[in-house]
Amino acid sequence: MAYDFKKEQKELYRPGKRPAIIKVPPMNYLAVQGKGDYQIPGYFDFVVPPLEGMW
């Protein structure tokens, strides 16, 4: 089953009833470009989170 960030980290992705400041922990990101059947150590399936923006 794919990892769903919205379900596993609700405190970061679910809005509260009132505006609040959230502390987001450091996270690692990876961008891959190319073709073919790539094999990345530690890779796991995940659900793509919704688009986010800073206002």
VOFIKOL-713192 format. One line per field, with one value per residue (C-alpha): x negated, y, z; residue number from 1; residue in three letters. Coordinates in pm, whole numbers. Each point is the difference from the previous one (the first is absolute). Layout:
REM residues N
px = (X/...)
py = (Y/...)
pz = (Z/...)
i = (NUM/...)
aa = (ALA/...)
REM end
This chain:
REM residues 55
px = (0/-124/-105/249/-156/343/110/-329/-90/341/-146/-175/271/336/109/126/306/-215/-313/-317/-375/-130/-361/-93/-292/-291/79/-205/110/-124/47/-66/-26/-39/152/18/48/-196/-85/-46/-110/265/271/363/334/179/304/-92/111/217/-158/-103/-65/-117/222)
py = (0/349/235/287/310/159/-297/-74/361/153/277/142/-48/40/357/84/204/309/137/-130/-8/-351/-110/-223/-234/-18/-235/-148/26/-167/94/-263/65/-261/-307/-369/-226/174/-161/238/-143/68/89/-57/76/312/213/339/268/290/317/239/372/272/308)
pz = (0/-83/281/31/159/59/210/176/84/66/219/-310/-264/178/71/345/81/68/-166/162/-49/-68/42/-290/69/-247/-288/-283/-361/-313/-366/-265/-372/-269/-161/70/298/274/333/293/339/264/-254/100/-169/123/-80/-151/250/-119/-138/277/-6/236/21)
i = (1/2/3/4/5/6/7/8/9/10/11/12/13/14/15/16/17/18/19/20/21/22/23/24/25/26/27/28/29/30/31/32/33/34/35/36/37/38/39/40/41/42/43/44/45/46/47/48/49/50/51/52/53/54/55)
aa = (MET/ALA/TYR/ASP/PHE/LYS/LYS/GLU/GLN/LYS/GLU/LEU/TYR/ARG/PRO/GLY/LYS/ARG/PRO/ALA/ILE/ILE/LYS/VAL/PRO/PRO/MET/ASN/TYR/LEU/ALA/VAL/GLN/GLY/LYS/GLY/ASP/TYR/GLN/ILE/PRO/GLY/TYR/PHE/ASP/PHE/VAL/VAL/PRO/PRO/LEU/GLU/GLY/MET/TRP)
REM end
